[in-house]
Amino acid sequence: MKSIGILLFILSSLSGYAETSPGEINPQKNIIISPELACSYSFPAGNAARTLFPGWGGELGLHAENIFTDKSAFLVNFGYDFIRETLPDIDSIVIVSLSLFAGYRIVDNPLFRITPSAGCGFLGHIVEQDGYSLYFDPHLAVQSEFTLPLVYHFSVSATPRLMLFFEGHDIGMMVKVCVGIKRDFFYRGEKKRPANTVRHVFISEDARVFSPDGDGFMDTISFSVDAGPDRLTGGYEFAIIDEYGRRVRKMEGVIGTAFAYESALTWNGYDDGGQRASDGGYRAVFTVQSDNGARASAESGIFLLDTSPPVVRLSIVPEIFSPDDDGINDTLSVSATISDLSGIADWTIIIERPGGTRVKTFTGRGPFPGSIEWDGIPDNGEKIESAALYPLYLTVRDEGGNHAVAAGMIETDILIEKREGGNSIVVSNIYFEPYSSDFASGSGEIIGKNRAVITRLAEILKRFSSCEIVIEGHSFNEFHRDKKRAEKAEREVFFPLSKKRADAVKKALVETGIDGSRITTRGKGSSEPLVPYDDEKNSGRNRRVEIYLEER
């Protein structure tokens, strides 16, 4: 039952244009005079089909509506059709017709009109047979005119017509289809009913979704409304209806001359009690009542009120990312399941270094594609670090401007880089306290991370049992802006310190079971920075160890 109700709700909101019904209005009579030019095609039927071929023609017509009663219709038309005889001794034939029709408009709204009518007249047969002869035959006809209004009082019509004509004792039959264009001219007749009445009402929404959350973006929704005729005066009611048919907001006002063409109404998303309406689908109903009591209403399309951010469930695979081209976990897949009332407008994925520097950005418009893959290459082309944690943020914004951020963490493996003569490993995530070579000092969290890196490093080195291991220690010279002081600190402090750090890593690896005779240590001081010293945010990455694997 709920699905049926929703279907009816949608169907009731498809049209934003309404015209008053006969029981709701009492208009002053308008006489409409409409000249028409049409083309036609005739199909002889019955006995006539044995002697006549189908043929093209044209018509001139003059329509008059509302002369005696509302929706009454009269038509006088003159037709000229080129129809050939099937008889061998008659070369051609032209049929001219003069007809008078009377009818009644059974469908009358701004979108289309239907007017059935019946009539009579004469057909003039012009026959070419050793000269020209003219014969007049009476005829009866019934037709139904379908009219589609265009602009500037022009309209296009399609009229199927059935004609019976009488030739002596014979009865002929012809089916005729006319398509034409006509122009309406209005003449206001005697005032038999009040002039100030509602002829049409229109409303349309300017957006599919809005989000009244006070952030200054899409906080209101506006509606274009129109009511006529031009000099209509009276009052209006503007109501907001929820998807269950309940009225949540009502506004009233006065229609004057300035309102006759077009105006705008706005809803801020709050109900009559001053509370913000709940998220969901709504429609607006615009009702006009003229001074004489006539009423008409029109409904907008369905629009959404959405103040809730998207719900995002993020997944990052694999658990340990290892983009070193060894065929194992070389590609990272970021997938997300997103649900939202109004739909997703755009999304962004940002991957950062541990220090907060942006490494990689993905962006897109519309729904999230399901998953995004990353090969581990940052936007600037640099390499990512071994044994590091890279924060990832997925930001999703919906059509109402509401956004949600889902955070995840990318953990990189110990990465092996192939180089000439062997392989190398850069580890900048073994943390040393300033001026210290003891990586087992500091907080418990830091000590735990250092131990985990050493353990993983040992596992990888054991895979290369035939290789010699060279450990290089690097430091960060904080006096680099003062050349003389930096040189002294390099000799006395940072070079020895880098050697001690390499020795400390060697000792830790030996404790895990690595043969110490395979390991050589070197101190490099601060002579080979990984990032420039003026990059203060990332300069701490220069405090690191590098490990080289060399074939024996």
Secondary structure in CASP SS format (residue, H / E / C, confidence):
PFRMAT SS
TARGET T0000
AUTHOR 0000-0000-0000
METHOD secondary structure of the structure
MODEL  1
M C 1.00
K H 1.00
S H 1.00
I H 1.00
G H 1.00
I H 1.00
L H 1.00
L H 1.00
F H 1.00
I H 1.00
L H 1.00
S H 1.00
S C 1.00
L C 1.00
S C 1.00
G C 1.00
Y E 1.00
A E 1.00
E C 1.00
T C 1.00
S C 1.00
P C 1.00
G C 1.00
E C 1.00
I C 1.00
N C 1.00
P C 1.00
Q C 1.00
K C 1.00
N E 1.00
I E 1.00
I E 1.00
I E 1.00
S E 1.00
P E 1.00
E E 1.00
L E 1.00
A E 1.00
C E 1.00
S E 1.00
Y E 1.00
S E 1.00
F E 1.00
P E 1.00
A E 1.00
G H 1.00
N H 1.00
A H 1.00
A H 1.00
R H 1.00
T C 1.00
L E 1.00
F C 1.00
P C 1.00
G E 1.00
W E 1.00
G E 1.00
G E 1.00
E E 1.00
L E 1.00
G E 1.00
L E 1.00
H E 1.00
A E 1.00
E E 1.00
N C 1.00
I C 1.00
F C 1.00
T C 1.00
D C 1.00
K C 1.00
S E 1.00
A E 1.00
F E 1.00
L E 1.00
V E 1.00
N E 1.00
F E 1.00
G E 1.00
Y E 1.00
D E 1.00
F E 1.00
I E 1.00
R C 1.00
E E 1.00
T C 1.00
L C 1.00
P C 1.00
D C 1.00
I C 1.00
D C 1.00
S E 1.00
I E 1.00
V E 1.00
I E 1.00
V E 1.00
S E 1.00
L E 1.00
S E 1.00
L E 1.00
F E 1.00
A E 1.00
G E 1.00
Y E 1.00
R C 1.00
I C 1.00
V E 1.00
D E 1.00
N C 1.00
P C 1.00
L C 1.00
F C 1.00
R E 1.00
I E 1.00
T E 1.00
P E 1.00
S E 1.00
A E 1.00
G E 1.00
C E 1.00
G E 1.00
F E 1.00
L E 1.00
G E 1.00
H E 1.00
I E 1.00
V E 1.00
E E 1.00
Q C 1.00
D C 1.00
G C 1.00
Y E 1.00
S E 1.00
L E 1.00
Y E 1.00
F E 1.00
D E 1.00
P E 1.00
H E 1.00
L E 1.00
A E 1.00
V E 1.00
Q E 1.00
S E 1.00
E E 1.00
F E 1.00
T E 1.00
L E 1.00
P E 1.00
L C 1.00
V C 1.00
Y C 1.00
H C 1.00
F E 1.00
S E 1.00
V E 1.00
S E 1.00
A E 1.00
T E 1.00
P E 1.00
R E 1.00
L E 1.00
M E 1.00
L E 1.00
F E 1.00
F E 1.00
E E 1.00
G C 1.00
H C 1.00
D E 1.00
I E 1.00
G E 1.00
M E 1.00
M E 1.00
V E 1.00
K E 1.00
V E 1.00
C E 1.00
V E 1.00
G E 1.00
I E 1.00
K E 1.00
R E 1.00
D C 1.00
F E 1.00
F E 1.00
Y E 1.00
R E 1.00
G C 1.00
E C 1.00
K C 1.00
K C 1.00
R C 1.00
P C 1.00
A C 1.00
N C 1.00
T C 1.00
V C 1.00
R C 1.00
H E 1.00
V E 1.00
F E 1.00
I E 1.00
S E 1.00
E E 1.00
D C 1.00
A C 1.00
R C 1.00
V E 1.00
F E 1.00
S C 1.00
P C 1.00
D C 1.00
G C 1.00
D C 1.00
G C 1.00
F C 1.00
M C 1.00
D C 1.00
T C 1.00
I E 1.00
S E 1.00
F E 1.00
S E 1.00
V E 1.00
D E 1.00
A E 1.00
G E 1.00
P C 1.00
D C 1.00
R C 1.00
L C 1.00
T C 1.00
G E 1.00
G E 1.00
Y E 1.00
E E 1.00
F E 1.00
A E 1.00
I E 1.00
I E 1.00
D E 1.00
E C 1.00
Y C 1.00
G C 1.00
R C 1.00
R E 1.00
V E 1.00
R E 1.00
K E 1.00
M E 1.00
E E 1.00
G E 1.00
V E 1.00
I E 1.00
G C 1.00
T H 1.00
A H 1.00
F H 1.00
A C 1.00
Y C 1.00
E C 1.00
S E 1.00
A E 1.00
L E 1.00
T E 1.00
W E 1.00
N C 1.00
G C 1.00
Y E 1.00
D C 1.00
D C 1.00
G C 1.00
G C 1.00
Q C 1.00
R E 1.00
A C 1.00
S C 1.00
D C 1.00
G E 1.00
G E 1.00
Y E 1.00
R E 1.00
A E 1.00
V E 1.00
F E 1.00
T E 1.00
V E 1.00
Q E 1.00
S E 1.00
D C 1.00
N C 1.00
G C 1.00
A C 1.00
R E 1.00
A E 1.00
S E 1.00
A E 1.00
E E 1.00
S C 1.00
G C 1.00
I C 1.00
F E 1.00
L E 1.00
L E 1.00
D C 1.00
T C 1.00
S C 1.00
P C 1.00
P C 1.00
V E 1.00
V E 1.00
R E 1.00
L E 1.00
S E 1.00
I E 1.00
V E 1.00
P C 1.00
E C 1.00
I E 1.00
F E 1.00
S C 1.00
P C 1.00
D C 1.00
D C 1.00
D C 1.00
G C 1.00
I C 1.00
N C 1.00
D C 1.00
T C 1.00
L E 1.00
S E 1.00
V E 1.00
S E 1.00
A E 1.00
T E 1.00
I E 1.00
S E 1.00
D C 1.00
L C 1.00
S C 1.00
G C 1.00
I E 1.00
A E 1.00
D E 1.00
W E 1.00
T E 1.00
I E 1.00
I E 1.00
I E 1.00
E E 1.00
R C 1.00
P C 1.00
G C 1.00
G C 1.00
T C 1.00
R E 1.00
V E 1.00
K E 1.00
T E 1.00
F E 1.00
T E 1.00
G E 1.00
R E 1.00
G C 1.00
P C 1.00
F C 1.00
P C 1.00
G C 1.00
S E 1.00
I E 1.00
E E 1.00
W E 1.00
D C 1.00
G C 1.00
I C 1.00
P C 1.00
D C 1.00
N C 1.00
G C 1.00
E C 1.00
K C 1.00
I C 1.00
E C 1.00
S C 1.00
A C 1.00
A C 1.00
L E 1.00
Y E 1.00
P E 1.00
L E 1.00
Y E 1.00
L E 1.00
T E 1.00
V E 1.00
R E 1.00
D E 1.00
E C 1.00
G C 1.00
G C 1.00
N C 1.00
H E 1.00
A E 1.00
V E 1.00
A E 1.00
A E 1.00
G E 1.00
M E 1.00
I E 1.00
E E 1.00
T E 1.00
D C 1.00
I C 1.00
L C 1.00
I C 1.00
E E 1.00
K E 1.00
R E 1.00
E C 1.00
G C 1.00
G E 1.00
N E 1.00
S E 1.00
I E 1.00
V E 1.00
V E 1.00
S C 1.00
N C 1.00
I C 1.00
Y C 1.00
F C 1.00
E C 1.00
P C 1.00
Y C 1.00
S C 1.00
S C 1.00
D C 1.00
F C 1.00
A C 1.00
S C 1.00
G C 1.00
S C 1.00
G H 1.00
E H 1.00
I H 1.00
I H 1.00
G H 1.00
K H 1.00
N H 1.00
R H 1.00
A H 1.00
V H 1.00
I H 1.00
T H 1.00
R H 1.00
L H 1.00
A H 1.00
E H 1.00
I H 1.00
L H 1.00
K H 1.00
R H 1.00
F C 1.00
S C 1.00
S C 1.00
C E 1.00
E E 1.00
I E 1.00
V E 1.00
I E 1.00
E E 1.00
G E 1.00
H E 1.00
S C 1.00
F C 1.00
N C 1.00
E C 1.00
F C 1.00
H C 1.00
R C 1.00
D C 1.00
K H 1.00
K H 1.00
R H 1.00
A H 1.00
E H 1.00
K H 1.00
A H 1.00
E H 1.00
R H 1.00
E H 1.00
V H 1.00
F H 1.00
F H 1.00
P H 1.00
L H 1.00
S H 1.00
K H 1.00
K H 1.00
R H 1.00
A H 1.00
D H 1.00
A H 1.00
V H 1.00
K H 1.00
K H 1.00
A H 1.00
L H 1.00
V H 1.00
E H 1.00
T C 1.00
G C 1.00
I C 1.00
D C 1.00
G H 1.00
S H 1.00
R H 1.00
I E 1.00
T E 1.00
T E 1.00
R E 1.00
G E 1.00
K C 1.00
G C 1.00
S C 1.00
S C 1.00
E C 1.00
P C 1.00
L C 1.00
V C 1.00
P C 1.00
Y C 1.00
D C 1.00
D C 1.00
E C 1.00
K C 1.00
N C 1.00
S H 1.00
G H 1.00
R H 1.00
N H 1.00
R C 1.00
R E 1.00
V E 1.00
E E 1.00
I E 1.00
Y E 1.00
L E 1.00
E E 1.00
E E 1.00
R C 1.00
END
